[in-house]
Amino acid sequence: MKESDQYTAIKAQLKNSPHTWLITGVAGFIGSNSLESMLRLNQQVIGLDNFSTGHQHNLDLVEHSVSADQLRRFQLITGDIRDLDEKYVNELYADAFARCYDFKTIGLRYFNIFGQRQDPEGAYAAVIPRWVASMMNNEPVYINGDGETSRDFCFIEHAVQANILAATTENEEALNQVYNVAGGDRTTLNQFLN
């Protein structure tokens, strides 16, 4: 899928005007891919992870894929966003920003995201990383049922693109909405395997 002109323009704008970003779950599948994209755009990133499902090796892979200067723009905080004190402060900030700065939000719902760094044993692993792991280990690939169940699979880079576009939109009509992040097409398991 070709990168949209809007996304290309946003990336150029971000490179010339760095911001500071918070990525929760930064050591996870989507978080580490988002981190890599942000660092490649020379952004400052504060990452939060409790490592319950995220992995240090994901951050190590990011470290090896960006420059030393870009890596210096990353600060890791080991913690849990579910911590009641950290949650309460977050709610206070959100409330203050809403009242003082007319703070807006956008919700994203991810559909069957797949790609690099996805843990085939993780709690949210889709069929693709499990099949890839089986193939790499010369193990049989199993399909539950008749294989005609269909999914809308979405590559990780498209999810990262959706994150960046949502975070940078200036379209007032796009704000305070919830969007599905998907490929827009159905593929059966049989089609995917063949």
N, C-alpha and C positions, 0 to 999 in steps of 0.2 A: 504494500500500500504506500503510495506516494505521500510524503509529508505535505500537509496543507500549507498554502501560502501564509495563512494567518499564523500558524505555528512557527514557520521559518522566521517571520517578522518578529514574533515574540522572543524567540531565542536570540536573535541579533540585538534586540532591545535589552534583554537581560544581561547579555555579555557586556554591554556598554554602561549598564546601570545596575550594579549588584545590589541585592537585597539580602536580608537574613531570613532564613526559613527554618521552621520546626518540623521535623519528620518524626512522628511517633512510630514505633515498630521498625526503626531504621535498620536493624539487623535481619529483618525478615525478607521475604521474597519481593514484595512490591516496594517496601521501604528502601532496601539496598539498591534496587534499580533506580528509584527516584533520587537517592543520594548521588549515585554515579552521574546521572544526567545533570543534576544541579551543580555538582563540582566541576563538571566539564564546561558548564556555563559560567564558571568563576563566581559562583554564589557562596555566601556564608551559610553554613548549615549547622544547626544544633540538632543532634539526633538523640532520641530517647528510646531505650529498650530495656526490658527486664529479662531478656533472653529466655523466656519461657517457650517460645516457638521460633525465635530468631537465632541466628548462629554467628559466632565470631568469624567463621570462614567466609561468610558473605561479605563482611566488612574487609577482610583480608583481600578478597578478590577485587573489591572496589579500590583498595589502596594500590594494587598493582596495575590498575587500569587508568589512573589519573596521574598527573604530574605531582611532584613534591610540593610545589607552590599551591596547587589546587587542594591537596590533602590537608595543608595547614589551615584551610578555611573550614575544617570540620571539627566540631567538638562533640564528644560522646558523653551522654549522661546515662549512667546505669540506674534505672528506676522504673517504677510502675505507674502508668497513668491512672490506674485504678486505685492508687493510694488515696485514702479519704482526704488527707490534708492537701496533696498535690492537686486532687479533683476540686476541692473547695476553692483553692486559689484560682484554678482555671475558670470556674464559674464566676468568681468575682471579677476577673479580668474581662471575660466575655460580656458580663453585664455592664461593666464600666465602659468598655469600647462601644457597646450598642448605644448607650445613652450619650456618651460624649462625642463619639465619632460616627454615629449612624452605621455601625459595623454590620456588614451583610455576610451571608453564608451561602454555600452551594454544597449540596449533598451528592455523593457519587456512589452508585451501587455497581460493584464489579461482577461481571458474569464470566465464569470459567476462564480466568486469566491463566496463561501458561507462558513459559519461557525460562531463560537462564536463571539459575539459583533457586528454582522451585524445588523444595524438599519433597521427594516422592513418598516419604514416610510422615510428612507433616499432617496436622489435623485438617488442613484445608486443601490438601493435594487433590488435584483433579486427575482424571484418567490418563492424560498425556504424560506427566512425569512418571507415573507408575509404569506405564507401558515402556517408556524409554529406559527406565531402570531395568526392567525385565529383559529387554532386548540387549542391553549392554552386558548383562550377566548371563546371556544365552539361556534365559529361562522362558518358559511358555508365556504368551500373552493371553489373558483371560477376558472374555466378554460375558458379563452377566446378562442373562436373557437372550433375546434373539438378535441383539445388536442394532436394532432399528430405533432405539432411543436416540433422540437428537439433542444437540447442545449448540449454543452460540459460543464458540471459542474466540477468545480475544488475546492477541499477543501482548506481552508485558510492555513493549515500547508504546503501544497505543494507549495503555492505561496510564503510563507516565505522561504521555502527551495530554491526555484528558485532565490529569491533575494540574499540569502547568497552565493549560488554557483556562481551567476553572479558577485557578488562583489569581490569574492576571486579567480576567475579563473586565471590561469597562461597560459592557452592555447591561443596562439597568434591568432589562426584561429577563436576563439570565440569572439574576440574583434571587436568593431565597427560594430556589427550586431544587428538585432532586432529579438526577439524571442517571440513566442506565449506561454503563460503560461496557459495550459489547461490540462484536464485529458486524452485527446486522444480518447474519445469515445462519441457517441451521445446517449442521453436519451430523449425520448419523455416525455411530461408533463404527459400523461396518465400512462406511465411506472413508472415515479417517484412517482406519487400519490398512485399508487397501490403497 
